[in-house]
Amino acid sequence: MDERQSLLKQAGGIANSMLELASEADEKCPDDGCRVLFGVMRDCAYRIQQEIEREQAHICRGCSAKKSQSAFRRSK
């Protein structure tokens, strides 16, 4: 696993922890202000997950393009 993948995995772990905390807080928060805060946290965690997926797709496309280019060079 390269360093980028390792960092993305760590970011995914943080996003998952944020989601767990937001869910736990929903059950325990006594007021709406607290729920709003953890709702924002949940939204941010989902956004982080989307960006991780986008970056992983970008990395995969880059790997595929490199493989295609090297195969093209070998065929010349």
DSSP file (Angstrom, degrees, kcal/mol; ACC not computed):
  #  RESIDUE AA STRUCTURE BP1 BP2  ACC     N-H-->O    O-->H-N    N-H-->O    O-->H-N    TCO  KAPPA ALPHA  PHI   PSI    X-CA   Y-CA   Z-CA
    1    1 A M              0   0    0      0, 0.0     2,-0.0     0, 0.0     0, 0.0   0.000 360.0 360.0 360.0 126.9    0.0    0.0    0.0
    2    2 A D     >  -     0   0    0      1,-0.1     4,-2.0     4,-0.0     5,-0.2  -0.246 360.0 -99.2 -79.3 173.6    1.5    3.3   -1.0
    3    3 A E  H  > S+     0   0    0      1,-0.2     4,-2.4     2,-0.2     5,-0.2   0.863 120.5  55.3 -63.8 -37.4    1.5    6.4    1.2
    4    4 A R  H  > S+     0   0    0      1,-0.2     4,-2.5     2,-0.2    -1,-0.2   0.938 109.0  47.3 -61.0 -45.9   -1.5    8.0   -0.5
    5    5 A Q  H  > S+     0   0    0      1,-0.2     4,-2.4     2,-0.2    -1,-0.2   0.889 110.7  52.7 -62.9 -39.0   -3.7    4.9    0.1
    6    6 A S  H  X S+     0   0    0     -4,-2.0     4,-2.1     2,-0.2    -1,-0.2   0.916 110.7  46.9 -62.3 -43.6   -2.5    4.8    3.7
    7    7 A L  H  X S+     0   0    0     -4,-2.4     4,-2.4     2,-0.2    -2,-0.2   0.899 111.6  50.6 -66.2 -40.5   -3.5    8.4    4.2
    8    8 A L  H  X S+     0   0    0     -4,-2.5     4,-2.3     1,-0.2    -1,-0.2   0.885 109.1  52.1 -63.9 -38.0   -6.9    7.9    2.6
    9    9 A K  H  X S+     0   0    0     -4,-2.4     4,-1.9     2,-0.2    -2,-0.2   0.908 109.9  48.6 -64.6 -41.4   -7.4    4.9    4.8
   10   10 A Q  H  X S+     0   0    0     -4,-2.1     4,-2.1     2,-0.2    -2,-0.2   0.910 110.5  50.8 -63.4 -42.6   -6.7    7.0    7.9
   11   11 A A  H  X S+     0   0    0     -4,-2.4     4,-2.4     1,-0.2    -2,-0.2   0.892 108.7  52.5 -62.8 -39.2   -9.0    9.7    6.7
   12   12 A G  H  X S+     0   0    0     -4,-2.3     4,-2.4     1,-0.2    -1,-0.2   0.884 107.6  51.9 -62.7 -38.7  -11.7    7.1    6.2
   13   13 A G  H  X S+     0   0    0     -4,-1.9     4,-2.1     2,-0.2    -2,-0.2   0.891 109.5  49.0 -64.2 -40.0  -11.2    5.9    9.8
   14   14 A I  H  X S+     0   0    0     -4,-2.1     4,-2.3     2,-0.2    -2,-0.2   0.923 110.6  50.5 -65.3 -43.6  -11.6    9.5   11.1
   15   15 A A  H  X S+     0   0    0     -4,-2.4     4,-2.1     1,-0.2    -2,-0.2   0.907 110.3  49.9 -60.9 -41.9  -14.8    9.9    9.0
   16   16 A N  H  X S+     0   0    0     -4,-2.4     4,-2.4     1,-0.2    -1,-0.2   0.899 109.8  50.8 -63.7 -40.1  -16.2    6.7   10.4
   17   17 A S  H  X S+     0   0    0     -4,-2.1     4,-2.5     1,-0.2    -1,-0.2   0.892 108.6  52.5 -63.6 -38.9  -15.4    7.8   14.0
   18   18 A M  H  X S+     0   0    0     -4,-2.3     4,-2.4     2,-0.2    -2,-0.2   0.908 109.8  48.7 -62.4 -41.6  -17.1   11.1   13.3
   19   19 A L  H  X S+     0   0    0     -4,-2.1     4,-2.2     2,-0.2    -2,-0.2   0.904 111.2  49.7 -65.2 -41.5  -20.2    9.2   12.1
   20   20 A E  H  X S+     0   0    0     -4,-2.4     4,-2.4     2,-0.2    -2,-0.2   0.928 112.2  47.6 -62.7 -44.9  -20.2    6.9   15.2
   21   21 A L  H  X S+     0   0    0     -4,-2.5     4,-2.7     1,-0.2    -2,-0.2   0.908 111.0  51.3 -63.7 -42.2  -19.9    9.9   17.5
   22   22 A A  H  X S+     0   0    0     -4,-2.4     4,-1.9     2,-0.2    -1,-0.2   0.899 111.2  48.0 -63.3 -39.7  -22.7   11.8   15.8
   23   23 A S  H  X S+     0   0    0     -4,-2.2     4,-1.1     2,-0.2    -2,-0.2   0.916 112.9  47.8 -66.5 -42.3  -25.0    8.8   16.1
   24   24 A E  H  X S+     0   0    0     -4,-2.4     4,-1.2     1,-0.2     3,-0.4   0.904 111.0  51.6 -63.4 -41.4  -24.1    8.3   19.8
   25   25 A A  H  X S+     0   0    0     -4,-2.7     4,-3.0     1,-0.2    -1,-0.2   0.851 100.2  63.0 -66.7 -34.4  -24.7   12.0   20.4
   26   26 A D  H  < S+     0   0    0     -4,-1.9    -1,-0.2     1,-0.2    -2,-0.2   0.884 107.4  44.4 -55.8 -38.1  -28.1   11.9   18.7
   27   27 A E  H  < S+     0   0    0     -4,-1.1    -1,-0.2    -3,-0.4    -2,-0.2   0.793 123.4  34.3 -75.7 -29.3  -29.2    9.5   21.4
   28   28 A K  H  < S+     0   0    0     -4,-1.2    -2,-0.2    -3,-0.1    -3,-0.2   0.647  85.3 106.9-106.2 -17.2  -27.7   11.5   24.3
   29   29 A C     <  -     0   0    0     -4,-3.0     6,-0.0     1,-0.1    -4,-0.0  -0.468  48.8-162.0 -71.4 128.6  -28.0   15.2   23.4
   30   30 A P        +     0   0    0      0, 0.0     2,-0.3     0, 0.0    -1,-0.1   0.657  67.3  43.4 -84.3 -14.9  -30.7   16.9   25.5
   31   31 A D  S  > S-     0   0    0      1,-0.1     4,-1.5     0, 0.0     3,-0.2  -0.867  79.0-116.0-134.2 165.2  -31.1   20.0   23.2
   32   32 A D  H  > S+     0   0    0     -2,-0.3     4,-2.5     1,-0.2     5,-0.2   0.832 109.5  61.8 -67.8 -34.0  -31.5   20.9   19.6
   33   33 A G  H  > S+     0   0    0      1,-0.2     4,-2.0     2,-0.2    -1,-0.2   0.904 105.3  47.7 -59.6 -41.6  -28.2   23.0   19.5
   34   34 A C  H  > S+     0   0    0      1,-0.2     4,-2.1     2,-0.2    -1,-0.2   0.906 110.9  51.3 -65.0 -42.3  -26.2   19.9   20.4
   35   35 A R  H  X S+     0   0    0     -4,-1.5     4,-1.8     1,-0.2    -2,-0.2   0.863 107.2  53.8 -64.8 -35.6  -28.1   17.9   17.7
   36   36 A V  H  X S+     0   0    0     -4,-2.5     4,-2.3     2,-0.2    -1,-0.2   0.939 107.0  51.8 -63.0 -46.0  -27.3   20.6   15.1
   37   37 A L  H  X S+     0   0    0     -4,-2.0     4,-1.9     1,-0.2    -2,-0.2   0.935 113.2  43.1 -55.8 -48.7  -23.6   20.4   15.9
   38   38 A F  H  X S+     0   0    0     -4,-2.1     4,-2.0     1,-0.2    -1,-0.2   0.744 109.2  58.4 -75.5 -21.4  -23.5   16.7   15.5
   39   39 A G  H  X S+     0   0    0     -4,-1.8     4,-2.4     2,-0.2    -1,-0.2   0.891 106.8  48.4 -67.6 -40.4  -25.6   16.9   12.3
   40   40 A V  H  X S+     0   0    0     -4,-2.3     4,-2.5     2,-0.2    -2,-0.2   0.906 110.2  52.1 -63.6 -41.4  -22.9   19.2   10.9
   41   41 A M  H  X S+     0   0    0     -4,-1.9     4,-2.3     2,-0.2    -2,-0.2   0.914 109.0  49.8 -60.8 -42.9  -20.3   16.6   12.0
   42   42 A R  H  X S+     0   0    0     -4,-2.0     4,-2.3     2,-0.2    -2,-0.2   0.926 110.1  50.4 -62.6 -45.0  -22.3   13.9   10.2
   43   43 A D  H  X S+     0   0    0     -4,-2.4     4,-2.1     1,-0.2    -2,-0.2   0.914 110.9  49.4 -59.2 -43.5  -22.5   15.9    7.0
   44   44 A C  H  X S+     0   0    0     -4,-2.5     4,-2.6     1,-0.2    -1,-0.2   0.899 108.8  52.7 -63.1 -40.9  -18.8   16.6    7.1
   45   45 A A  H  X S+     0   0    0     -4,-2.3     4,-2.3     1,-0.2    -1,-0.2   0.912 109.7  48.3 -63.0 -42.4  -18.0   12.9    7.6
   46   46 A Y  H  X S+     0   0    0     -4,-2.3     4,-2.2     2,-0.2    -1,-0.2   0.894 111.2  51.2 -64.4 -38.1  -20.1   12.0    4.6
   47   47 A R  H  X S+     0   0    0     -4,-2.1     4,-2.3     2,-0.2    -2,-0.2   0.909 108.7  51.0 -65.1 -41.6  -18.4   14.7    2.5
   48   48 A I  H  X S+     0   0    0     -4,-2.6     4,-2.3     1,-0.2    -2,-0.2   0.925 109.6  50.7 -60.0 -44.9  -15.0   13.3    3.6
   49   49 A Q  H  X S+     0   0    0     -4,-2.3     4,-2.3     1,-0.2    -2,-0.2   0.901 109.5  50.7 -61.5 -40.9  -16.1    9.8    2.5
   50   50 A Q  H  X S+     0   0    0     -4,-2.2     4,-2.4     1,-0.2    -1,-0.2   0.915 110.7  48.7 -62.4 -42.5  -17.2   11.1   -0.9
   51   51 A E  H  X S+     0   0    0     -4,-2.3     4,-2.5     2,-0.2    -1,-0.2   0.872 109.5  52.5 -66.9 -36.2  -13.9   12.9   -1.4
   52   52 A I  H  X S+     0   0    0     -4,-2.3     4,-2.7     2,-0.2    -2,-0.2   0.938 110.5  47.8 -62.8 -46.4  -12.0    9.7   -0.5
   53   53 A E  H  X S+     0   0    0     -4,-2.3     4,-2.2     1,-0.2    -2,-0.2   0.907 112.1  50.0 -60.8 -41.9  -14.0    7.7   -3.0
   54   54 A R  H  X S+     0   0    0     -4,-2.4     4,-2.0     1,-0.2    -1,-0.2   0.914 112.3  47.1 -62.5 -43.4  -13.3   10.4   -5.7
   55   55 A E  H  X S+     0   0    0     -4,-2.5     4,-2.6     2,-0.2    -2,-0.2   0.894 110.4  51.8 -67.5 -40.1   -9.6   10.4   -4.9
   56   56 A Q  H  X S+     0   0    0     -4,-2.7     4,-2.5     2,-0.2    -1,-0.2   0.896 110.0  49.6 -63.9 -38.7   -9.4    6.6   -5.0
   57   57 A A  H  X S+     0   0    0     -4,-2.2     4,-2.6     2,-0.2    -1,-0.2   0.898 110.5  50.9 -64.7 -39.6  -11.1    6.6   -8.4
   58   58 A H  H  X S+     0   0    0     -4,-2.0     4,-2.2     2,-0.2    -2,-0.2   0.917 110.5  48.6 -63.1 -43.5   -8.7    9.2   -9.6
   59   59 A I  H  X S+     0   0    0     -4,-2.6     4,-2.2     2,-0.2    -2,-0.2   0.921 111.6  49.8 -62.3 -44.3   -5.7    7.1   -8.4
   60   60 A C  H  X S+     0   0    0     -4,-2.5     4,-2.5     1,-0.2    -2,-0.2   0.904 109.8  50.4 -63.3 -41.6   -7.2    4.0  -10.1
   61   61 A R  H  X S+     0   0    0     -4,-2.6     4,-2.6     1,-0.2    -1,-0.2   0.902 109.9  51.7 -62.6 -39.2   -7.6    5.9  -13.4
   62   62 A G  H  X S+     0   0    0     -4,-2.2     4,-2.1     2,-0.2    -2,-0.2   0.892 109.9  48.5 -63.4 -39.8   -4.0    7.0  -13.1
   63   63 A C  H  X S+     0   0    0     -4,-2.2     4,-2.2     2,-0.2    -2,-0.2   0.911 112.5  48.3 -65.8 -42.6   -2.8    3.5  -12.6
   64   64 A S  H  X S+     0   0    0     -4,-2.5     4,-2.4     1,-0.2    -2,-0.2   0.899 111.1  50.5 -64.5 -41.2   -4.9    2.2  -15.6
   65   65 A A  H  X S+     0   0    0     -4,-2.6     4,-2.6     2,-0.2    -1,-0.2   0.901 109.9  49.9 -64.9 -40.7   -3.6    5.0  -17.7
   66   66 A K  H  X S+     0   0    0     -4,-2.1     4,-2.4     2,-0.2    -1,-0.2   0.910 111.3  48.9 -64.1 -41.6    0.0    4.2  -16.8
   67   67 A K  H  X S+     0   0    0     -4,-2.2     4,-2.1     2,-0.2    -2,-0.2   0.905 112.5  48.4 -63.8 -41.2   -0.5    0.6  -17.6
   68   68 A S  H  X S+     0   0    0     -4,-2.4     4,-2.3     2,-0.2    -2,-0.2   0.906 111.8  49.3 -65.6 -42.1   -2.1    1.5  -21.0
   69   69 A Q  H  X S+     0   0    0     -4,-2.6     4,-2.4     2,-0.2    -2,-0.2   0.907 111.8  47.8 -65.4 -41.2    0.7    3.8  -21.8
   70   70 A S  H  X S+     0   0    0     -4,-2.4     4,-1.9     2,-0.2    -1,-0.2   0.873 112.2  49.5 -69.4 -35.1    3.4    1.3  -20.9
   71   71 A A  H  X S+     0   0    0     -4,-2.1     4,-1.4     2,-0.2    -1,-0.2   0.888 111.0  50.7 -67.1 -38.3    1.6   -1.4  -23.0
   72   72 A F  H  X S+     0   0    0     -4,-2.3     4,-0.7     1,-0.2    -2,-0.2   0.911 109.6  50.2 -64.6 -43.1    1.4    1.1  -25.9
   73   73 A R  H >< S+     0   0    0     -4,-2.4     3,-0.8     1,-0.2    -1,-0.2   0.890 109.4  51.5 -63.5 -39.7    5.1    1.8  -25.7
   74   74 A R  H 3< S+     0   0    0     -4,-1.9    -1,-0.2     1,-0.2    -2,-0.2   0.816 104.5  57.2 -68.2 -29.4    6.0   -1.9  -25.7
   75   75 A S  H 3<        0   0    0     -4,-1.4    -1,-0.2     1,-0.2    -2,-0.2   0.654 360.0 360.0 -78.1 -13.4    3.9   -2.5  -28.8
   76   76 A K    <<        0   0    0     -3,-0.8    -1,-0.2    -4,-0.7    -2,-0.1   0.483 360.0 360.0 -75.3 360.0    5.8    0.1  -30.8
